[in-house]
Amino acid sequence: ATTSNAFYQFLTETGLLDKINSELKTLDVNDVNKLAETGKKIRTWIIEQELPKDLEQAVRDSFEEMS
């Protein structure tokens, strides 16, 4: 699980938050096909984006603590 703070940090540090907000501003929520397309696009951006090094290290440190 990822904390909401870590996810927000990821979005802001990578610039994805602004990119996502920009995409959502023009979205017609009544167009089901466009909703699906936009959701897929945003998920792809998130999956393909590398973690910032500090966040990656924090995840690794937390994982080691759990081991």
mmJSON file of the N, C-alpha and C atoms, coordinates in Angstrom:
{"data_MODEL":{"atom_site":{
"group_PDB":["ATOM","ATOM","ATOM","ATOM","ATOM","ATOM","ATOM","ATOM","ATOM","ATOM","ATOM","ATOM","ATOM","ATOM","ATOM","ATOM","ATOM","ATOM","ATOM","ATOM","ATOM","ATOM","ATOM","ATOM","ATOM","ATOM","ATOM","ATOM","ATOM","ATOM","ATOM","ATOM","ATOM","ATOM","ATOM","ATOM","ATOM","ATOM","ATOM","ATOM","ATOM","ATOM","ATOM","ATOM","ATOM","ATOM","ATOM","ATOM","ATOM","ATOM","ATOM","ATOM","ATOM","ATOM","ATOM","ATOM","ATOM","ATOM","ATOM","ATOM","ATOM","ATOM","ATOM","ATOM","ATOM","ATOM","ATOM","ATOM","ATOM","ATOM","ATOM","ATOM","ATOM","ATOM","ATOM","ATOM","ATOM","ATOM","ATOM","ATOM","ATOM","ATOM","ATOM","ATOM","ATOM","ATOM","ATOM","ATOM","ATOM","ATOM","ATOM","ATOM","ATOM","ATOM","ATOM","ATOM","ATOM","ATOM","ATOM","ATOM","ATOM","ATOM","ATOM","ATOM","ATOM","ATOM","ATOM","ATOM","ATOM","ATOM","ATOM","ATOM","ATOM","ATOM","ATOM","ATOM","ATOM","ATOM","ATOM","ATOM","ATOM","ATOM","ATOM","ATOM","ATOM","ATOM","ATOM","ATOM","ATOM","ATOM","ATOM","ATOM","ATOM","ATOM","ATOM","ATOM","ATOM","ATOM","ATOM","ATOM","ATOM","ATOM","ATOM","ATOM","ATOM","ATOM","ATOM","ATOM","ATOM","ATOM","ATOM","ATOM","ATOM","ATOM","ATOM","ATOM","ATOM","ATOM","ATOM","ATOM","ATOM","ATOM","ATOM","ATOM","ATOM","ATOM","ATOM","ATOM","ATOM","ATOM","ATOM","ATOM","ATOM","ATOM","ATOM","ATOM","ATOM","ATOM","ATOM","ATOM","ATOM","ATOM","ATOM","ATOM","ATOM","ATOM","ATOM","ATOM","ATOM","ATOM","ATOM","ATOM","ATOM","ATOM","ATOM","ATOM","ATOM","ATOM","ATOM","ATOM","ATOM"],
"id":[1,2,3,4,5,6,7,8,9,10,11,12,13,14,15,16,17,18,19,20,21,22,23,24,25,26,27,28,29,30,31,32,33,34,35,36,37,38,39,40,41,42,43,44,45,46,47,48,49,50,51,52,53,54,55,56,57,58,59,60,61,62,63,64,65,66,67,68,69,70,71,72,73,74,75,76,77,78,79,80,81,82,83,84,85,86,87,88,89,90,91,92,93,94,95,96,97,98,99,100,101,102,103,104,105,106,107,108,109,110,111,112,113,114,115,116,117,118,119,120,121,122,123,124,125,126,127,128,129,130,131,132,133,134,135,136,137,138,139,140,141,142,143,144,145,146,147,148,149,150,151,152,153,154,155,156,157,158,159,160,161,162,163,164,165,166,167,168,169,170,171,172,173,174,175,176,177,178,179,180,181,182,183,184,185,186,187,188,189,190,191,192,193,194,195,196,197,198,199,200,201],
"type_symbol":["N","C","C","N","C","C","N","C","C","N","C","C","N","C","C","N","C","C","N","C","C","N","C","C","N","C","C","N","C","C","N","C","C","N","C","C","N","C","C","N","C","C","N","C","C","N","C","C","N","C","C","N","C","C","N","C","C","N","C","C","N","C","C","N","C","C","N","C","C","N","C","C","N","C","C","N","C","C","N","C","C","N","C","C","N","C","C","N","C","C","N","C","C","N","C","C","N","C","C","N","C","C","N","C","C","N","C","C","N","C","C","N","C","C","N","C","C","N","C","C","N","C","C","N","C","C","N","C","C","N","C","C","N","C","C","N","C","C","N","C","C","N","C","C","N","C","C","N","C","C","N","C","C","N","C","C","N","C","C","N","C","C","N","C","C","N","C","C","N","C","C","N","C","C","N","C","C","N","C","C","N","C","C","N","C","C","N","C","C","N","C","C","N","C","C","N","C","C","N","C","C"],
"label_atom_id":["N","CA","C","N","CA","C","N","CA","C","N","CA","C","N","CA","C","N","CA","C","N","CA","C","N","CA","C","N","CA","C","N","CA","C","N","CA","C","N","CA","C","N","CA","C","N","CA","C","N","CA","C","N","CA","C","N","CA","C","N","CA","C","N","CA","C","N","CA","C","N","CA","C","N","CA","C","N","CA","C","N","CA","C","N","CA","C","N","CA","C","N","CA","C","N","CA","C","N","CA","C","N","CA","C","N","CA","C","N","CA","C","N","CA","C","N","CA","C","N","CA","C","N","CA","C","N","CA","C","N","CA","C","N","CA","C","N","CA","C","N","CA","C","N","CA","C","N","CA","C","N","CA","C","N","CA","C","N","CA","C","N","CA","C","N","CA","C","N","CA","C","N","CA","C","N","CA","C","N","CA","C","N","CA","C","N","CA","C","N","CA","C","N","CA","C","N","CA","C","N","CA","C","N","CA","C","N","CA","C","N","CA","C","N","CA","C","N","CA","C","N","CA","C","N","CA","C","N","CA","C","N","CA","C"],
"label_alt_id":[null,null,null,null,null,null,null,null,null,null,null,null,null,null,null,null,null,null,null,null,null,null,null,null,null,null,null,null,null,null,null,null,null,null,null,null,null,null,null,null,null,null,null,null,null,null,null,null,null,null,null,null,null,null,null,null,null,null,null,null,null,null,null,null,null,null,null,null,null,null,null,null,null,null,null,null,null,null,null,null,null,null,null,null,null,null,null,null,null,null,null,null,null,null,null,null,null,null,null,null,null,null,null,null,null,null,null,null,null,null,null,null,null,null,null,null,null,null,null,null,null,null,null,null,null,null,null,null,null,null,null,null,null,null,null,null,null,null,null,null,null,null,null,null,null,null,null,null,null,null,null,null,null,null,null,null,null,null,null,null,null,null,null,null,null,null,null,null,null,null,null,null,null,null,null,null,null,null,null,null,null,null,null,null,null,null,null,null,null,null,null,null,null,null,null,null,null,null,null,null,null],
"label_comp_id":["ALA","ALA","ALA","THR","THR","THR","THR","THR","THR","SER","SER","SER","ASN","ASN","ASN","ALA","ALA","ALA","PHE","PHE","PHE","TYR","TYR","TYR","GLN","GLN","GLN","PHE","PHE","PHE","LEU","LEU","LEU","THR","THR","THR","GLU","GLU","GLU","THR","THR","THR","GLY","GLY","GLY","LEU","LEU","LEU","LEU","LEU","LEU","ASP","ASP","ASP","LYS","LYS","LYS","ILE","ILE","ILE","ASN","ASN","ASN","SER","SER","SER","GLU","GLU","GLU","LEU","LEU","LEU","LYS","LYS","LYS","THR","THR","THR","LEU","LEU","LEU","ASP","ASP","ASP","VAL","VAL","VAL","ASN","ASN","ASN","ASP","ASP","ASP","VAL","VAL","VAL","ASN","ASN","ASN","LYS","LYS","LYS","LEU","LEU","LEU","ALA","ALA","ALA","GLU","GLU","GLU","THR","THR","THR","GLY","GLY","GLY","LYS","LYS","LYS","LYS","LYS","LYS","ILE","ILE","ILE","ARG","ARG","ARG","THR","THR","THR","TRP","TRP","TRP","ILE","ILE","ILE","ILE","ILE","ILE","GLU","GLU","GLU","GLN","GLN","GLN","GLU","GLU","GLU","LEU","LEU","LEU","PRO","PRO","PRO","LYS","LYS","LYS","ASP","ASP","ASP","LEU","LEU","LEU","GLU","GLU","GLU","GLN","GLN","GLN","ALA","ALA","ALA","VAL","VAL","VAL","ARG","ARG","ARG","ASP","ASP","ASP","SER","SER","SER","PHE","PHE","PHE","GLU","GLU","GLU","GLU","GLU","GLU","MET","MET","MET","SER","SER","SER"],
"label_asym_id":["A","A","A","A","A","A","A","A","A","A","A","A","A","A","A","A","A","A","A","A","A","A","A","A","A","A","A","A","A","A","A","A","A","A","A","A","A","A","A","A","A","A","A","A","A","A","A","A","A","A","A","A","A","A","A","A","A","A","A","A","A","A","A","A","A","A","A","A","A","A","A","A","A","A","A","A","A","A","A","A","A","A","A","A","A","A","A","A","A","A","A","A","A","A","A","A","A","A","A","A","A","A","A","A","A","A","A","A","A","A","A","A","A","A","A","A","A","A","A","A","A","A","A","A","A","A","A","A","A","A","A","A","A","A","A","A","A","A","A","A","A","A","A","A","A","A","A","A","A","A","A","A","A","A","A","A","A","A","A","A","A","A","A","A","A","A","A","A","A","A","A","A","A","A","A","A","A","A","A","A","A","A","A","A","A","A","A","A","A","A","A","A","A","A","A","A","A","A","A","A","A"],
"label_entity_id":["1","1","1","1","1","1","1","1","1","1","1","1","1","1","1","1","1","1","1","1","1","1","1","1","1","1","1","1","1","1","1","1","1","1","1","1","1","1","1","1","1","1","1","1","1","1","1","1","1","1","1","1","1","1","1","1","1","1","1","1","1","1","1","1","1","1","1","1","1","1","1","1","1","1","1","1","1","1","1","1","1","1","1","1","1","1","1","1","1","1","1","1","1","1","1","1","1","1","1","1","1","1","1","1","1","1","1","1","1","1","1","1","1","1","1","1","1","1","1","1","1","1","1","1","1","1","1","1","1","1","1","1","1","1","1","1","1","1","1","1","1","1","1","1","1","1","1","1","1","1","1","1","1","1","1","1","1","1","1","1","1","1","1","1","1","1","1","1","1","1","1","1","1","1","1","1","1","1","1","1","1","1","1","1","1","1","1","1","1","1","1","1","1","1","1","1","1","1","1","1","1"],
"label_seq_id":[1,1,1,2,2,2,3,3,3,4,4,4,5,5,5,6,6,6,7,7,7,8,8,8,9,9,9,10,10,10,11,11,11,12,12,12,13,13,13,14,14,14,15,15,15,16,16,16,17,17,17,18,18,18,19,19,19,20,20,20,21,21,21,22,22,22,23,23,23,24,24,24,25,25,25,26,26,26,27,27,27,28,28,28,29,29,29,30,30,30,31,31,31,32,32,32,33,33,33,34,34,34,35,35,35,36,36,36,37,37,37,38,38,38,39,39,39,40,40,40,41,41,41,42,42,42,43,43,43,44,44,44,45,45,45,46,46,46,47,47,47,48,48,48,49,49,49,50,50,50,51,51,51,52,52,52,53,53,53,54,54,54,55,55,55,56,56,56,57,57,57,58,58,58,59,59,59,60,60,60,61,61,61,62,62,62,63,63,63,64,64,64,65,65,65,66,66,66,67,67,67],
"pdbx_PDB_ins_code":[null,null,null,null,null,null,null,null,null,null,null,null,null,null,null,null,null,null,null,null,null,null,null,null,null,null,null,null,null,null,null,null,null,null,null,null,null,null,null,null,null,null,null,null,null,null,null,null,null,null,null,null,null,null,null,null,null,null,null,null,null,null,null,null,null,null,null,null,null,null,null,null,null,null,null,null,null,null,null,null,null,null,null,null,null,null,null,null,null,null,null,null,null,null,null,null,null,null,null,null,null,null,null,null,null,null,null,null,null,null,null,null,null,null,null,null,null,null,null,null,null,null,null,null,null,null,null,null,null,null,null,null,null,null,null,null,null,null,null,null,null,null,null,null,null,null,null,null,null,null,null,null,null,null,null,null,null,null,null,null,null,null,null,null,null,null,null,null,null,null,null,null,null,null,null,null,null,null,null,null,null,null,null,null,null,null,null,null,null,null,null,null,null,null,null,null,null,null,null,null,null],
"Cartn_x":[0.838,0.0,0.878,0.407,1.108,0.3,0.981,0.248,-0.184,-1.24,-1.713,-0.673,0.077,1.122,2.229,2.623,3.67,3.185,1.935,1.388,1.309,0.882,0.819,2.224,3.194,4.586,5.05,4.734,5.076,4.466,3.187,2.503,3.079,3.374,3.878,5.323,6.177,7.595,7.83,6.965,7.135,6.409,5.592,4.823,3.527,3.256,2.037,0.77,0.83,-0.368,-0.891,-0.014,-0.429,-0.909,-0.217,-0.583,-1.968,-2.227,-3.527,-4.623,-4.372,-5.377,-5.71,-4.71,-4.932,-5.807,-5.546,-6.33,-7.779,-7.967,-9.313,-10.151,-9.496,-10.229,-11.108,-10.666,-11.406,-12.239,-12.292,-12.986,-14.499,-15.203,-16.668,-17.075,-17.522,-17.842,-19.081,-19.811,-20.984,-20.635,-19.403,-18.94,-18.198,-18.896,-18.346,-17.079,-17.069,-15.881,-14.683,-14.925,-13.84,-13.35,-14.272,-13.881,-12.937,-13.294,-12.464,-11.104,-11.111,-9.876,-8.952,-9.53,-8.739,-8.203,-9.026,-8.572,-7.402,-7.495,-6.412,-5.141,-5.294,-4.147,-3.448,-4.224,-3.652,-2.981,-3.622,-3.004,-1.667,-1.616,-0.376,0.707,0.359,1.338,1.919,1.053,1.488,2.388,1.989,2.759,4.127,4.185,5.432,6.382,5.91,6.742,7.663,8.943,9.878,9.636,9.904,9.807,10.968,10.723,11.838,12.757,14.051,15.034,14.754,14.372,14.123,12.918,11.909,10.728,11.044,11.823,12.234,13.015,13.92,14.711,13.827,12.851,11.932,11.14,10.729,10.01,10.929,12.161,13.117,13.396,13.571,13.824,12.65,11.447,10.249,10.127,10.449,10.393,11.379,12.59,13.593,13.134,12.471,11.969,10.928,10.163,9.119,9.697,10.89,11.481,12.045],
"Cartn_y":[-1.189,0.0,1.246,2.269,3.546,4.571,5.35,6.375,7.479,8.157,9.256,10.366,10.585,11.614,11.257,9.988,9.556,9.663,9.305,9.387,10.841,11.73,13.155,13.691,13.286,13.695,13.227,11.992,11.434,12.274,12.593,13.363,14.764,15.417,16.79,16.838,15.965,15.995,15.624,14.826,14.399,15.298,16.209,17.081,16.459,15.24,14.568,15.235,15.822,16.449,17.532,18.398,19.46,18.883,17.871,17.228,16.586,15.908,15.263,16.311,17.329,18.379,19.065,19.295,19.911,19.02,17.73,16.774,16.738,16.806,16.701,17.961,19.109,20.363,20.346,19.653,19.644,18.38,17.541,16.262,16.436,15.848,15.809,14.558,14.745,13.605,12.848,13.396,12.707,11.795,11.841,11.013,9.803,8.68,7.479,7.003,7.08,6.656,7.54,8.838,9.774,9.566,9.261,8.961,7.764,6.707,5.502,5.792,6.534,6.88,7.718,8.71,9.585,8.822,7.966,7.148,6.259,5.655,4.794,5.605,6.79,7.655,8.04,8.43,8.847,7.663,6.5,5.312,4.994,5.128,4.873,5.855,7.133,8.129,7.738,7.328,6.987,5.756,4.736,3.493,3.708,4.526,4.719,5.721,6.477,7.498,6.862,7.183,6.694,7.407,6.679,7.283,8.246,9.386,10.246,9.46,9.711,8.937,8.952,10.108,10.171,9.328,9.305,8.501,7.014,6.682,5.29,4.789,5.621,5.225,5.054,5.919,5.807,4.501,4.115,2.848,1.68,1.728,0.654,0.556,1.701,1.711,1.112,1.485,0.955,-0.546,-1.001,-2.435,-3.202,-2.655,-3.308,-3.381,-2.344,-2.34,-3.431,-3.743,-4.762,-6.176,-6.307,-7.644,-8.213],
"Cartn_z":[0.0,0.0,0.0,-0.64,-0.698,0.076,0.91,1.642,0.691,1.07,0.221,0.146,1.227,1.204,0.219,0.204,-0.725,-2.169,-2.401,-3.756,-4.208,-3.312,-3.639,-3.931,-3.125,-3.352,-4.731,-5.068,-6.378,-7.497,-7.372,-8.414,-8.562,-7.438,-7.519,-7.995,-7.465,-7.837,-9.299,-9.86,-11.252,-12.243,-11.738,-12.62,-13.11,-12.655,-13.102,-12.574,-11.403,-10.84,-11.774,-12.235,-13.16,-14.487,-14.966,-16.233,-16.131,-15.019,-14.803,-14.665,-13.852,-13.675,-14.992,-15.812,-17.12,-17.993,-17.959,-18.746,-18.26,-16.95,-16.387,-16.593,-16.76,-16.95,-18.191,-19.211,-20.476,-20.662,-19.657,-19.774,-19.698,-20.64,-20.624,-19.853,-18.615,-17.75,-18.207,-19.152,-19.69,-20.867,-21.306,-22.419,-21.845,-21.764,-21.134,-21.846,-23.153,-23.903,-23.595,-23.507,-23.192,-21.757,-20.846,-19.466,-19.427,-20.13,-20.158,-20.79,-21.877,-22.582,-21.696,-21.024,-20.16,-18.957,-18.375,-17.253,-17.641,-18.803,-19.291,-19.513,-20.09,-20.356,-19.049,-18.045,-16.765,-16.064,-16.079,-15.476,-16.144,-17.462,-18.196,-17.779,-17.663,-17.213,-15.859,-14.942,-13.584,-13.605,-14.332,-14.38,-15.022,-16.049,-16.789,-16.136,-15.17,-14.53,-13.485,-13.542,-12.534,-11.211,-10.128,-8.804,-8.603,-7.966,-7.579,-6.635,-6.716,-5.945,-4.444,-3.888,-2.447,-2.049,-2.875,-2.591,-2.756,-3.765,-3.959,-2.745,-2.233,-1.07,0.16,0.33,1.466,1.394,0.201,0.025,0.367,-0.113,0.174,1.673,2.329,3.772,4.532,4.155,4.813,4.594,3.404,3.106,3.983,4.143,4.986,6.436,6.915,8.29,8.501,7.458,7.572,7.484,6.922,6.726,8.004],
"occupancy":[1.0,1.0,1.0,1.0,1.0,1.0,1.0,1.0,1.0,1.0,1.0,1.0,1.0,1.0,1.0,1.0,1.0,1.0,1.0,1.0,1.0,1.0,1.0,1.0,1.0,1.0,1.0,1.0,1.0,1.0,1.0,1.0,1.0,1.0,1.0,1.0,1.0,1.0,1.0,1.0,1.0,1.0,1.0,1.0,1.0,1.0,1.0,1.0,1.0,1.0,1.0,1.0,1.0,1.0,1.0,1.0,1.0,1.0,1.0,1.0,1.0,1.0,1.0,1.0,1.0,1.0,1.0,1.0,1.0,1.0,1.0,1.0,1.0,1.0,1.0,1.0,1.0,1.0,1.0,1.0,1.0,1.0,1.0,1.0,1.0,1.0,1.0,1.0,1.0,1.0,1.0,1.0,1.0,1.0,1.0,1.0,1.0,1.0,1.0,1.0,1.0,1.0,1.0,1.0,1.0,1.0,1.0,1.0,1.0,1.0,1.0,1.0,1.0,1.0,1.0,1.0,1.0,1.0,1.0,1.0,1.0,1.0,1.0,1.0,1.0,1.0,1.0,1.0,1.0,1.0,1.0,1.0,1.0,1.0,1.0,1.0,1.0,1.0,1.0,1.0,1.0,1.0,1.0,1.0,1.0,1.0,1.0,1.0,1.0,1.0,1.0,1.0,1.0,1.0,1.0,1.0,1.0,1.0,1.0,1.0,1.0,1.0,1.0,1.0,1.0,1.0,1.0,1.0,1.0,1.0,1.0,1.0,1.0,1.0,1.0,1.0,1.0,1.0,1.0,1.0,1.0,1.0,1.0,1.0,1.0,1.0,1.0,1.0,1.0,1.0,1.0,1.0,1.0,1.0,1.0,1.0,1.0,1.0,1.0,1.0,1.0],
"B_iso_or_equiv":[0.0,0.0,0.0,0.0,0.0,0.0,0.0,0.0,0.0,0.0,0.0,0.0,0.0,0.0,0.0,0.0,0.0,0.0,0.0,0.0,0.0,0.0,0.0,0.0,0.0,0.0,0.0,0.0,0.0,0.0,0.0,0.0,0.0,0.0,0.0,0.0,0.0,0.0,0.0,0.0,0.0,0.0,0.0,0.0,0.0,0.0,0.0,0.0,0.0,0.0,0.0,0.0,0.0,0.0,0.0,0.0,0.0,0.0,0.0,0.0,0.0,0.0,0.0,0.0,0.0,0.0,0.0,0.0,0.0,0.0,0.0,0.0,0.0,0.0,0.0,0.0,0.0,0.0,0.0,0.0,0.0,0.0,0.0,0.0,0.0,0.0,0.0,0.0,0.0,0.0,0.0,0.0,0.0,0.0,0.0,0.0,0.0,0.0,0.0,0.0,0.0,0.0,0.0,0.0,0.0,0.0,0.0,0.0,0.0,0.0,0.0,0.0,0.0,0.0,0.0,0.0,0.0,0.0,0.0,0.0,0.0,0.0,0.0,0.0,0.0,0.0,0.0,0.0,0.0,0.0,0.0,0.0,0.0,0.0,0.0,0.0,0.0,0.0,0.0,0.0,0.0,0.0,0.0,0.0,0.0,0.0,0.0,0.0,0.0,0.0,0.0,0.0,0.0,0.0,0.0,0.0,0.0,0.0,0.0,0.0,0.0,0.0,0.0,0.0,0.0,0.0,0.0,0.0,0.0,0.0,0.0,0.0,0.0,0.0,0.0,0.0,0.0,0.0,0.0,0.0,0.0,0.0,0.0,0.0,0.0,0.0,0.0,0.0,0.0,0.0,0.0,0.0,0.0,0.0,0.0,0.0,0.0,0.0,0.0,0.0,0.0],
"pdbx_formal_charge":[null,null,null,null,null,null,null,null,null,null,null,null,null,null,null,null,null,null,null,null,null,null,null,null,null,null,null,null,null,null,null,null,null,null,null,null,null,null,null,null,null,null,null,null,null,null,null,null,null,null,null,null,null,null,null,null,null,null,null,null,null,null,null,null,null,null,null,null,null,null,null,null,null,null,null,null,null,null,null,null,null,null,null,null,null,null,null,null,null,null,null,null,null,null,null,null,null,null,null,null,null,null,null,null,null,null,null,null,null,null,null,null,null,null,null,null,null,null,null,null,null,null,null,null,null,null,null,null,null,null,null,null,null,null,null,null,null,null,null,null,null,null,null,null,null,null,null,null,null,null,null,null,null,null,null,null,null,null,null,null,null,null,null,null,null,null,null,null,null,null,null,null,null,null,null,null,null,null,null,null,null,null,null,null,null,null,null,null,null,null,null,null,null,null,null,null,null,null,null,null,null],
"auth_seq_id":[1,1,1,2,2,2,3,3,3,4,4,4,5,5,5,6,6,6,7,7,7,8,8,8,9,9,9,10,10,10,11,11,11,12,12,12,13,13,13,14,14,14,15,15,15,16,16,16,17,17,17,18,18,18,19,19,19,20,20,20,21,21,21,22,22,22,23,23,23,24,24,24,25,25,25,26,26,26,27,27,27,28,28,28,29,29,29,30,30,30,31,31,31,32,32,32,33,33,33,34,34,34,35,35,35,36,36,36,37,37,37,38,38,38,39,39,39,40,40,40,41,41,41,42,42,42,43,43,43,44,44,44,45,45,45,46,46,46,47,47,47,48,48,48,49,49,49,50,50,50,51,51,51,52,52,52,53,53,53,54,54,54,55,55,55,56,56,56,57,57,57,58,58,58,59,59,59,60,60,60,61,61,61,62,62,62,63,63,63,64,64,64,65,65,65,66,66,66,67,67,67],
"auth_comp_id":["ALA","ALA","ALA","THR","THR","THR","THR","THR","THR","SER","SER","SER","ASN","ASN","ASN","ALA","ALA","ALA","PHE","PHE","PHE","TYR","TYR","TYR","GLN","GLN","GLN","PHE","PHE","PHE","LEU","LEU","LEU","THR","THR","THR","GLU","GLU","GLU","THR","THR","THR","GLY","GLY","GLY","LEU","LEU","LEU","LEU","LEU","LEU","ASP","ASP","ASP","LYS","LYS","LYS","ILE","ILE","ILE","ASN","ASN","ASN","SER","SER","SER","GLU","GLU","GLU","LEU","LEU","LEU","LYS","LYS","LYS","THR","THR","THR","LEU","LEU","LEU","ASP","ASP","ASP","VAL","VAL","VAL","ASN","ASN","ASN","ASP","ASP","ASP","VAL","VAL","VAL","ASN","ASN","ASN","LYS","LYS","LYS","LEU","LEU","LEU","ALA","ALA","ALA","GLU","GLU","GLU","THR","THR","THR","GLY","GLY","GLY","LYS","LYS","LYS","LYS","LYS","LYS","ILE","ILE","ILE","ARG","ARG","ARG","THR","THR","THR","TRP","TRP","TRP","ILE","ILE","ILE","ILE","ILE","ILE","GLU","GLU","GLU","GLN","GLN","GLN","GLU","GLU","GLU","LEU","LEU","LEU","PRO","PRO","PRO","LYS","LYS","LYS","ASP","ASP","ASP","LEU","LEU","LEU","GLU","GLU","GLU","GLN","GLN","GLN","ALA","ALA","ALA","VAL","VAL","VAL","ARG","ARG","ARG","ASP","ASP","ASP","SER","SER","SER","PHE","PHE","PHE","GLU","GLU","GLU","GLU","GLU","GLU","MET","MET","MET","SER","SER","SER"],
"auth_asym_id":["A","A","A","A","A","A","A","A","A","A","A","A","A","A","A","A","A","A","A","A","A","A","A","A","A","A","A","A","A","A","A","A","A","A","A","A","A","A","A","A","A","A","A","A","A","A","A","A","A","A","A","A","A","A","A","A","A","A","A","A","A","A","A","A","A","A","A","A","A","A","A","A","A","A","A","A","A","A","A","A","A","A","A","A","A","A","A","A","A","A","A","A","A","A","A","A","A","A","A","A","A","A","A","A","A","A","A","A","A","A","A","A","A","A","A","A","A","A","A","A","A","A","A","A","A","A","A","A","A","A","A","A","A","A","A","A","A","A","A","A","A","A","A","A","A","A","A","A","A","A","A","A","A","A","A","A","A","A","A","A","A","A","A","A","A","A","A","A","A","A","A","A","A","A","A","A","A","A","A","A","A","A","A","A","A","A","A","A","A","A","A","A","A","A","A","A","A","A","A","A","A"],
"auth_atom_id":["N","CA","C","N","CA","C","N","CA","C","N","CA","C","N","CA","C","N","CA","C","N","CA","C","N","CA","C","N","CA","C","N","CA","C","N","CA","C","N","CA","C","N","CA","C","N","CA","C","N","CA","C","N","CA","C","N","CA","C","N","CA","C","N","CA","C","N","CA","C","N","CA","C","N","CA","C","N","CA","C","N","CA","C","N","CA","C","N","CA","C","N","CA","C","N","CA","C","N","CA","C","N","CA","C","N","CA","C","N","CA","C","N","CA","C","N","CA","C","N","CA","C","N","CA","C","N","CA","C","N","CA","C","N","CA","C","N","CA","C","N","CA","C","N","CA","C","N","CA","C","N","CA","C","N","CA","C","N","CA","C","N","CA","C","N","CA","C","N","CA","C","N","CA","C","N","CA","C","N","CA","C","N","CA","C","N","CA","C","N","CA","C","N","CA","C","N","CA","C","N","CA","C","N","CA","C","N","CA","C","N","CA","C","N","CA","C","N","CA","C","N","CA","C","N","CA","C","N","CA","C","N","CA","C"],
"pdbx_PDB_model_num":[1,1,1,1,1,1,1,1,1,1,1,1,1,1,1,1,1,1,1,1,1,1,1,1,1,1,1,1,1,1,1,1,1,1,1,1,1,1,1,1,1,1,1,1,1,1,1,1,1,1,1,1,1,1,1,1,1,1,1,1,1,1,1,1,1,1,1,1,1,1,1,1,1,1,1,1,1,1,1,1,1,1,1,1,1,1,1,1,1,1,1,1,1,1,1,1,1,1,1,1,1,1,1,1,1,1,1,1,1,1,1,1,1,1,1,1,1,1,1,1,1,1,1,1,1,1,1,1,1,1,1,1,1,1,1,1,1,1,1,1,1,1,1,1,1,1,1,1,1,1,1,1,1,1,1,1,1,1,1,1,1,1,1,1,1,1,1,1,1,1,1,1,1,1,1,1,1,1,1,1,1,1,1,1,1,1,1,1,1,1,1,1,1,1,1,1,1,1,1,1,1]
}}}
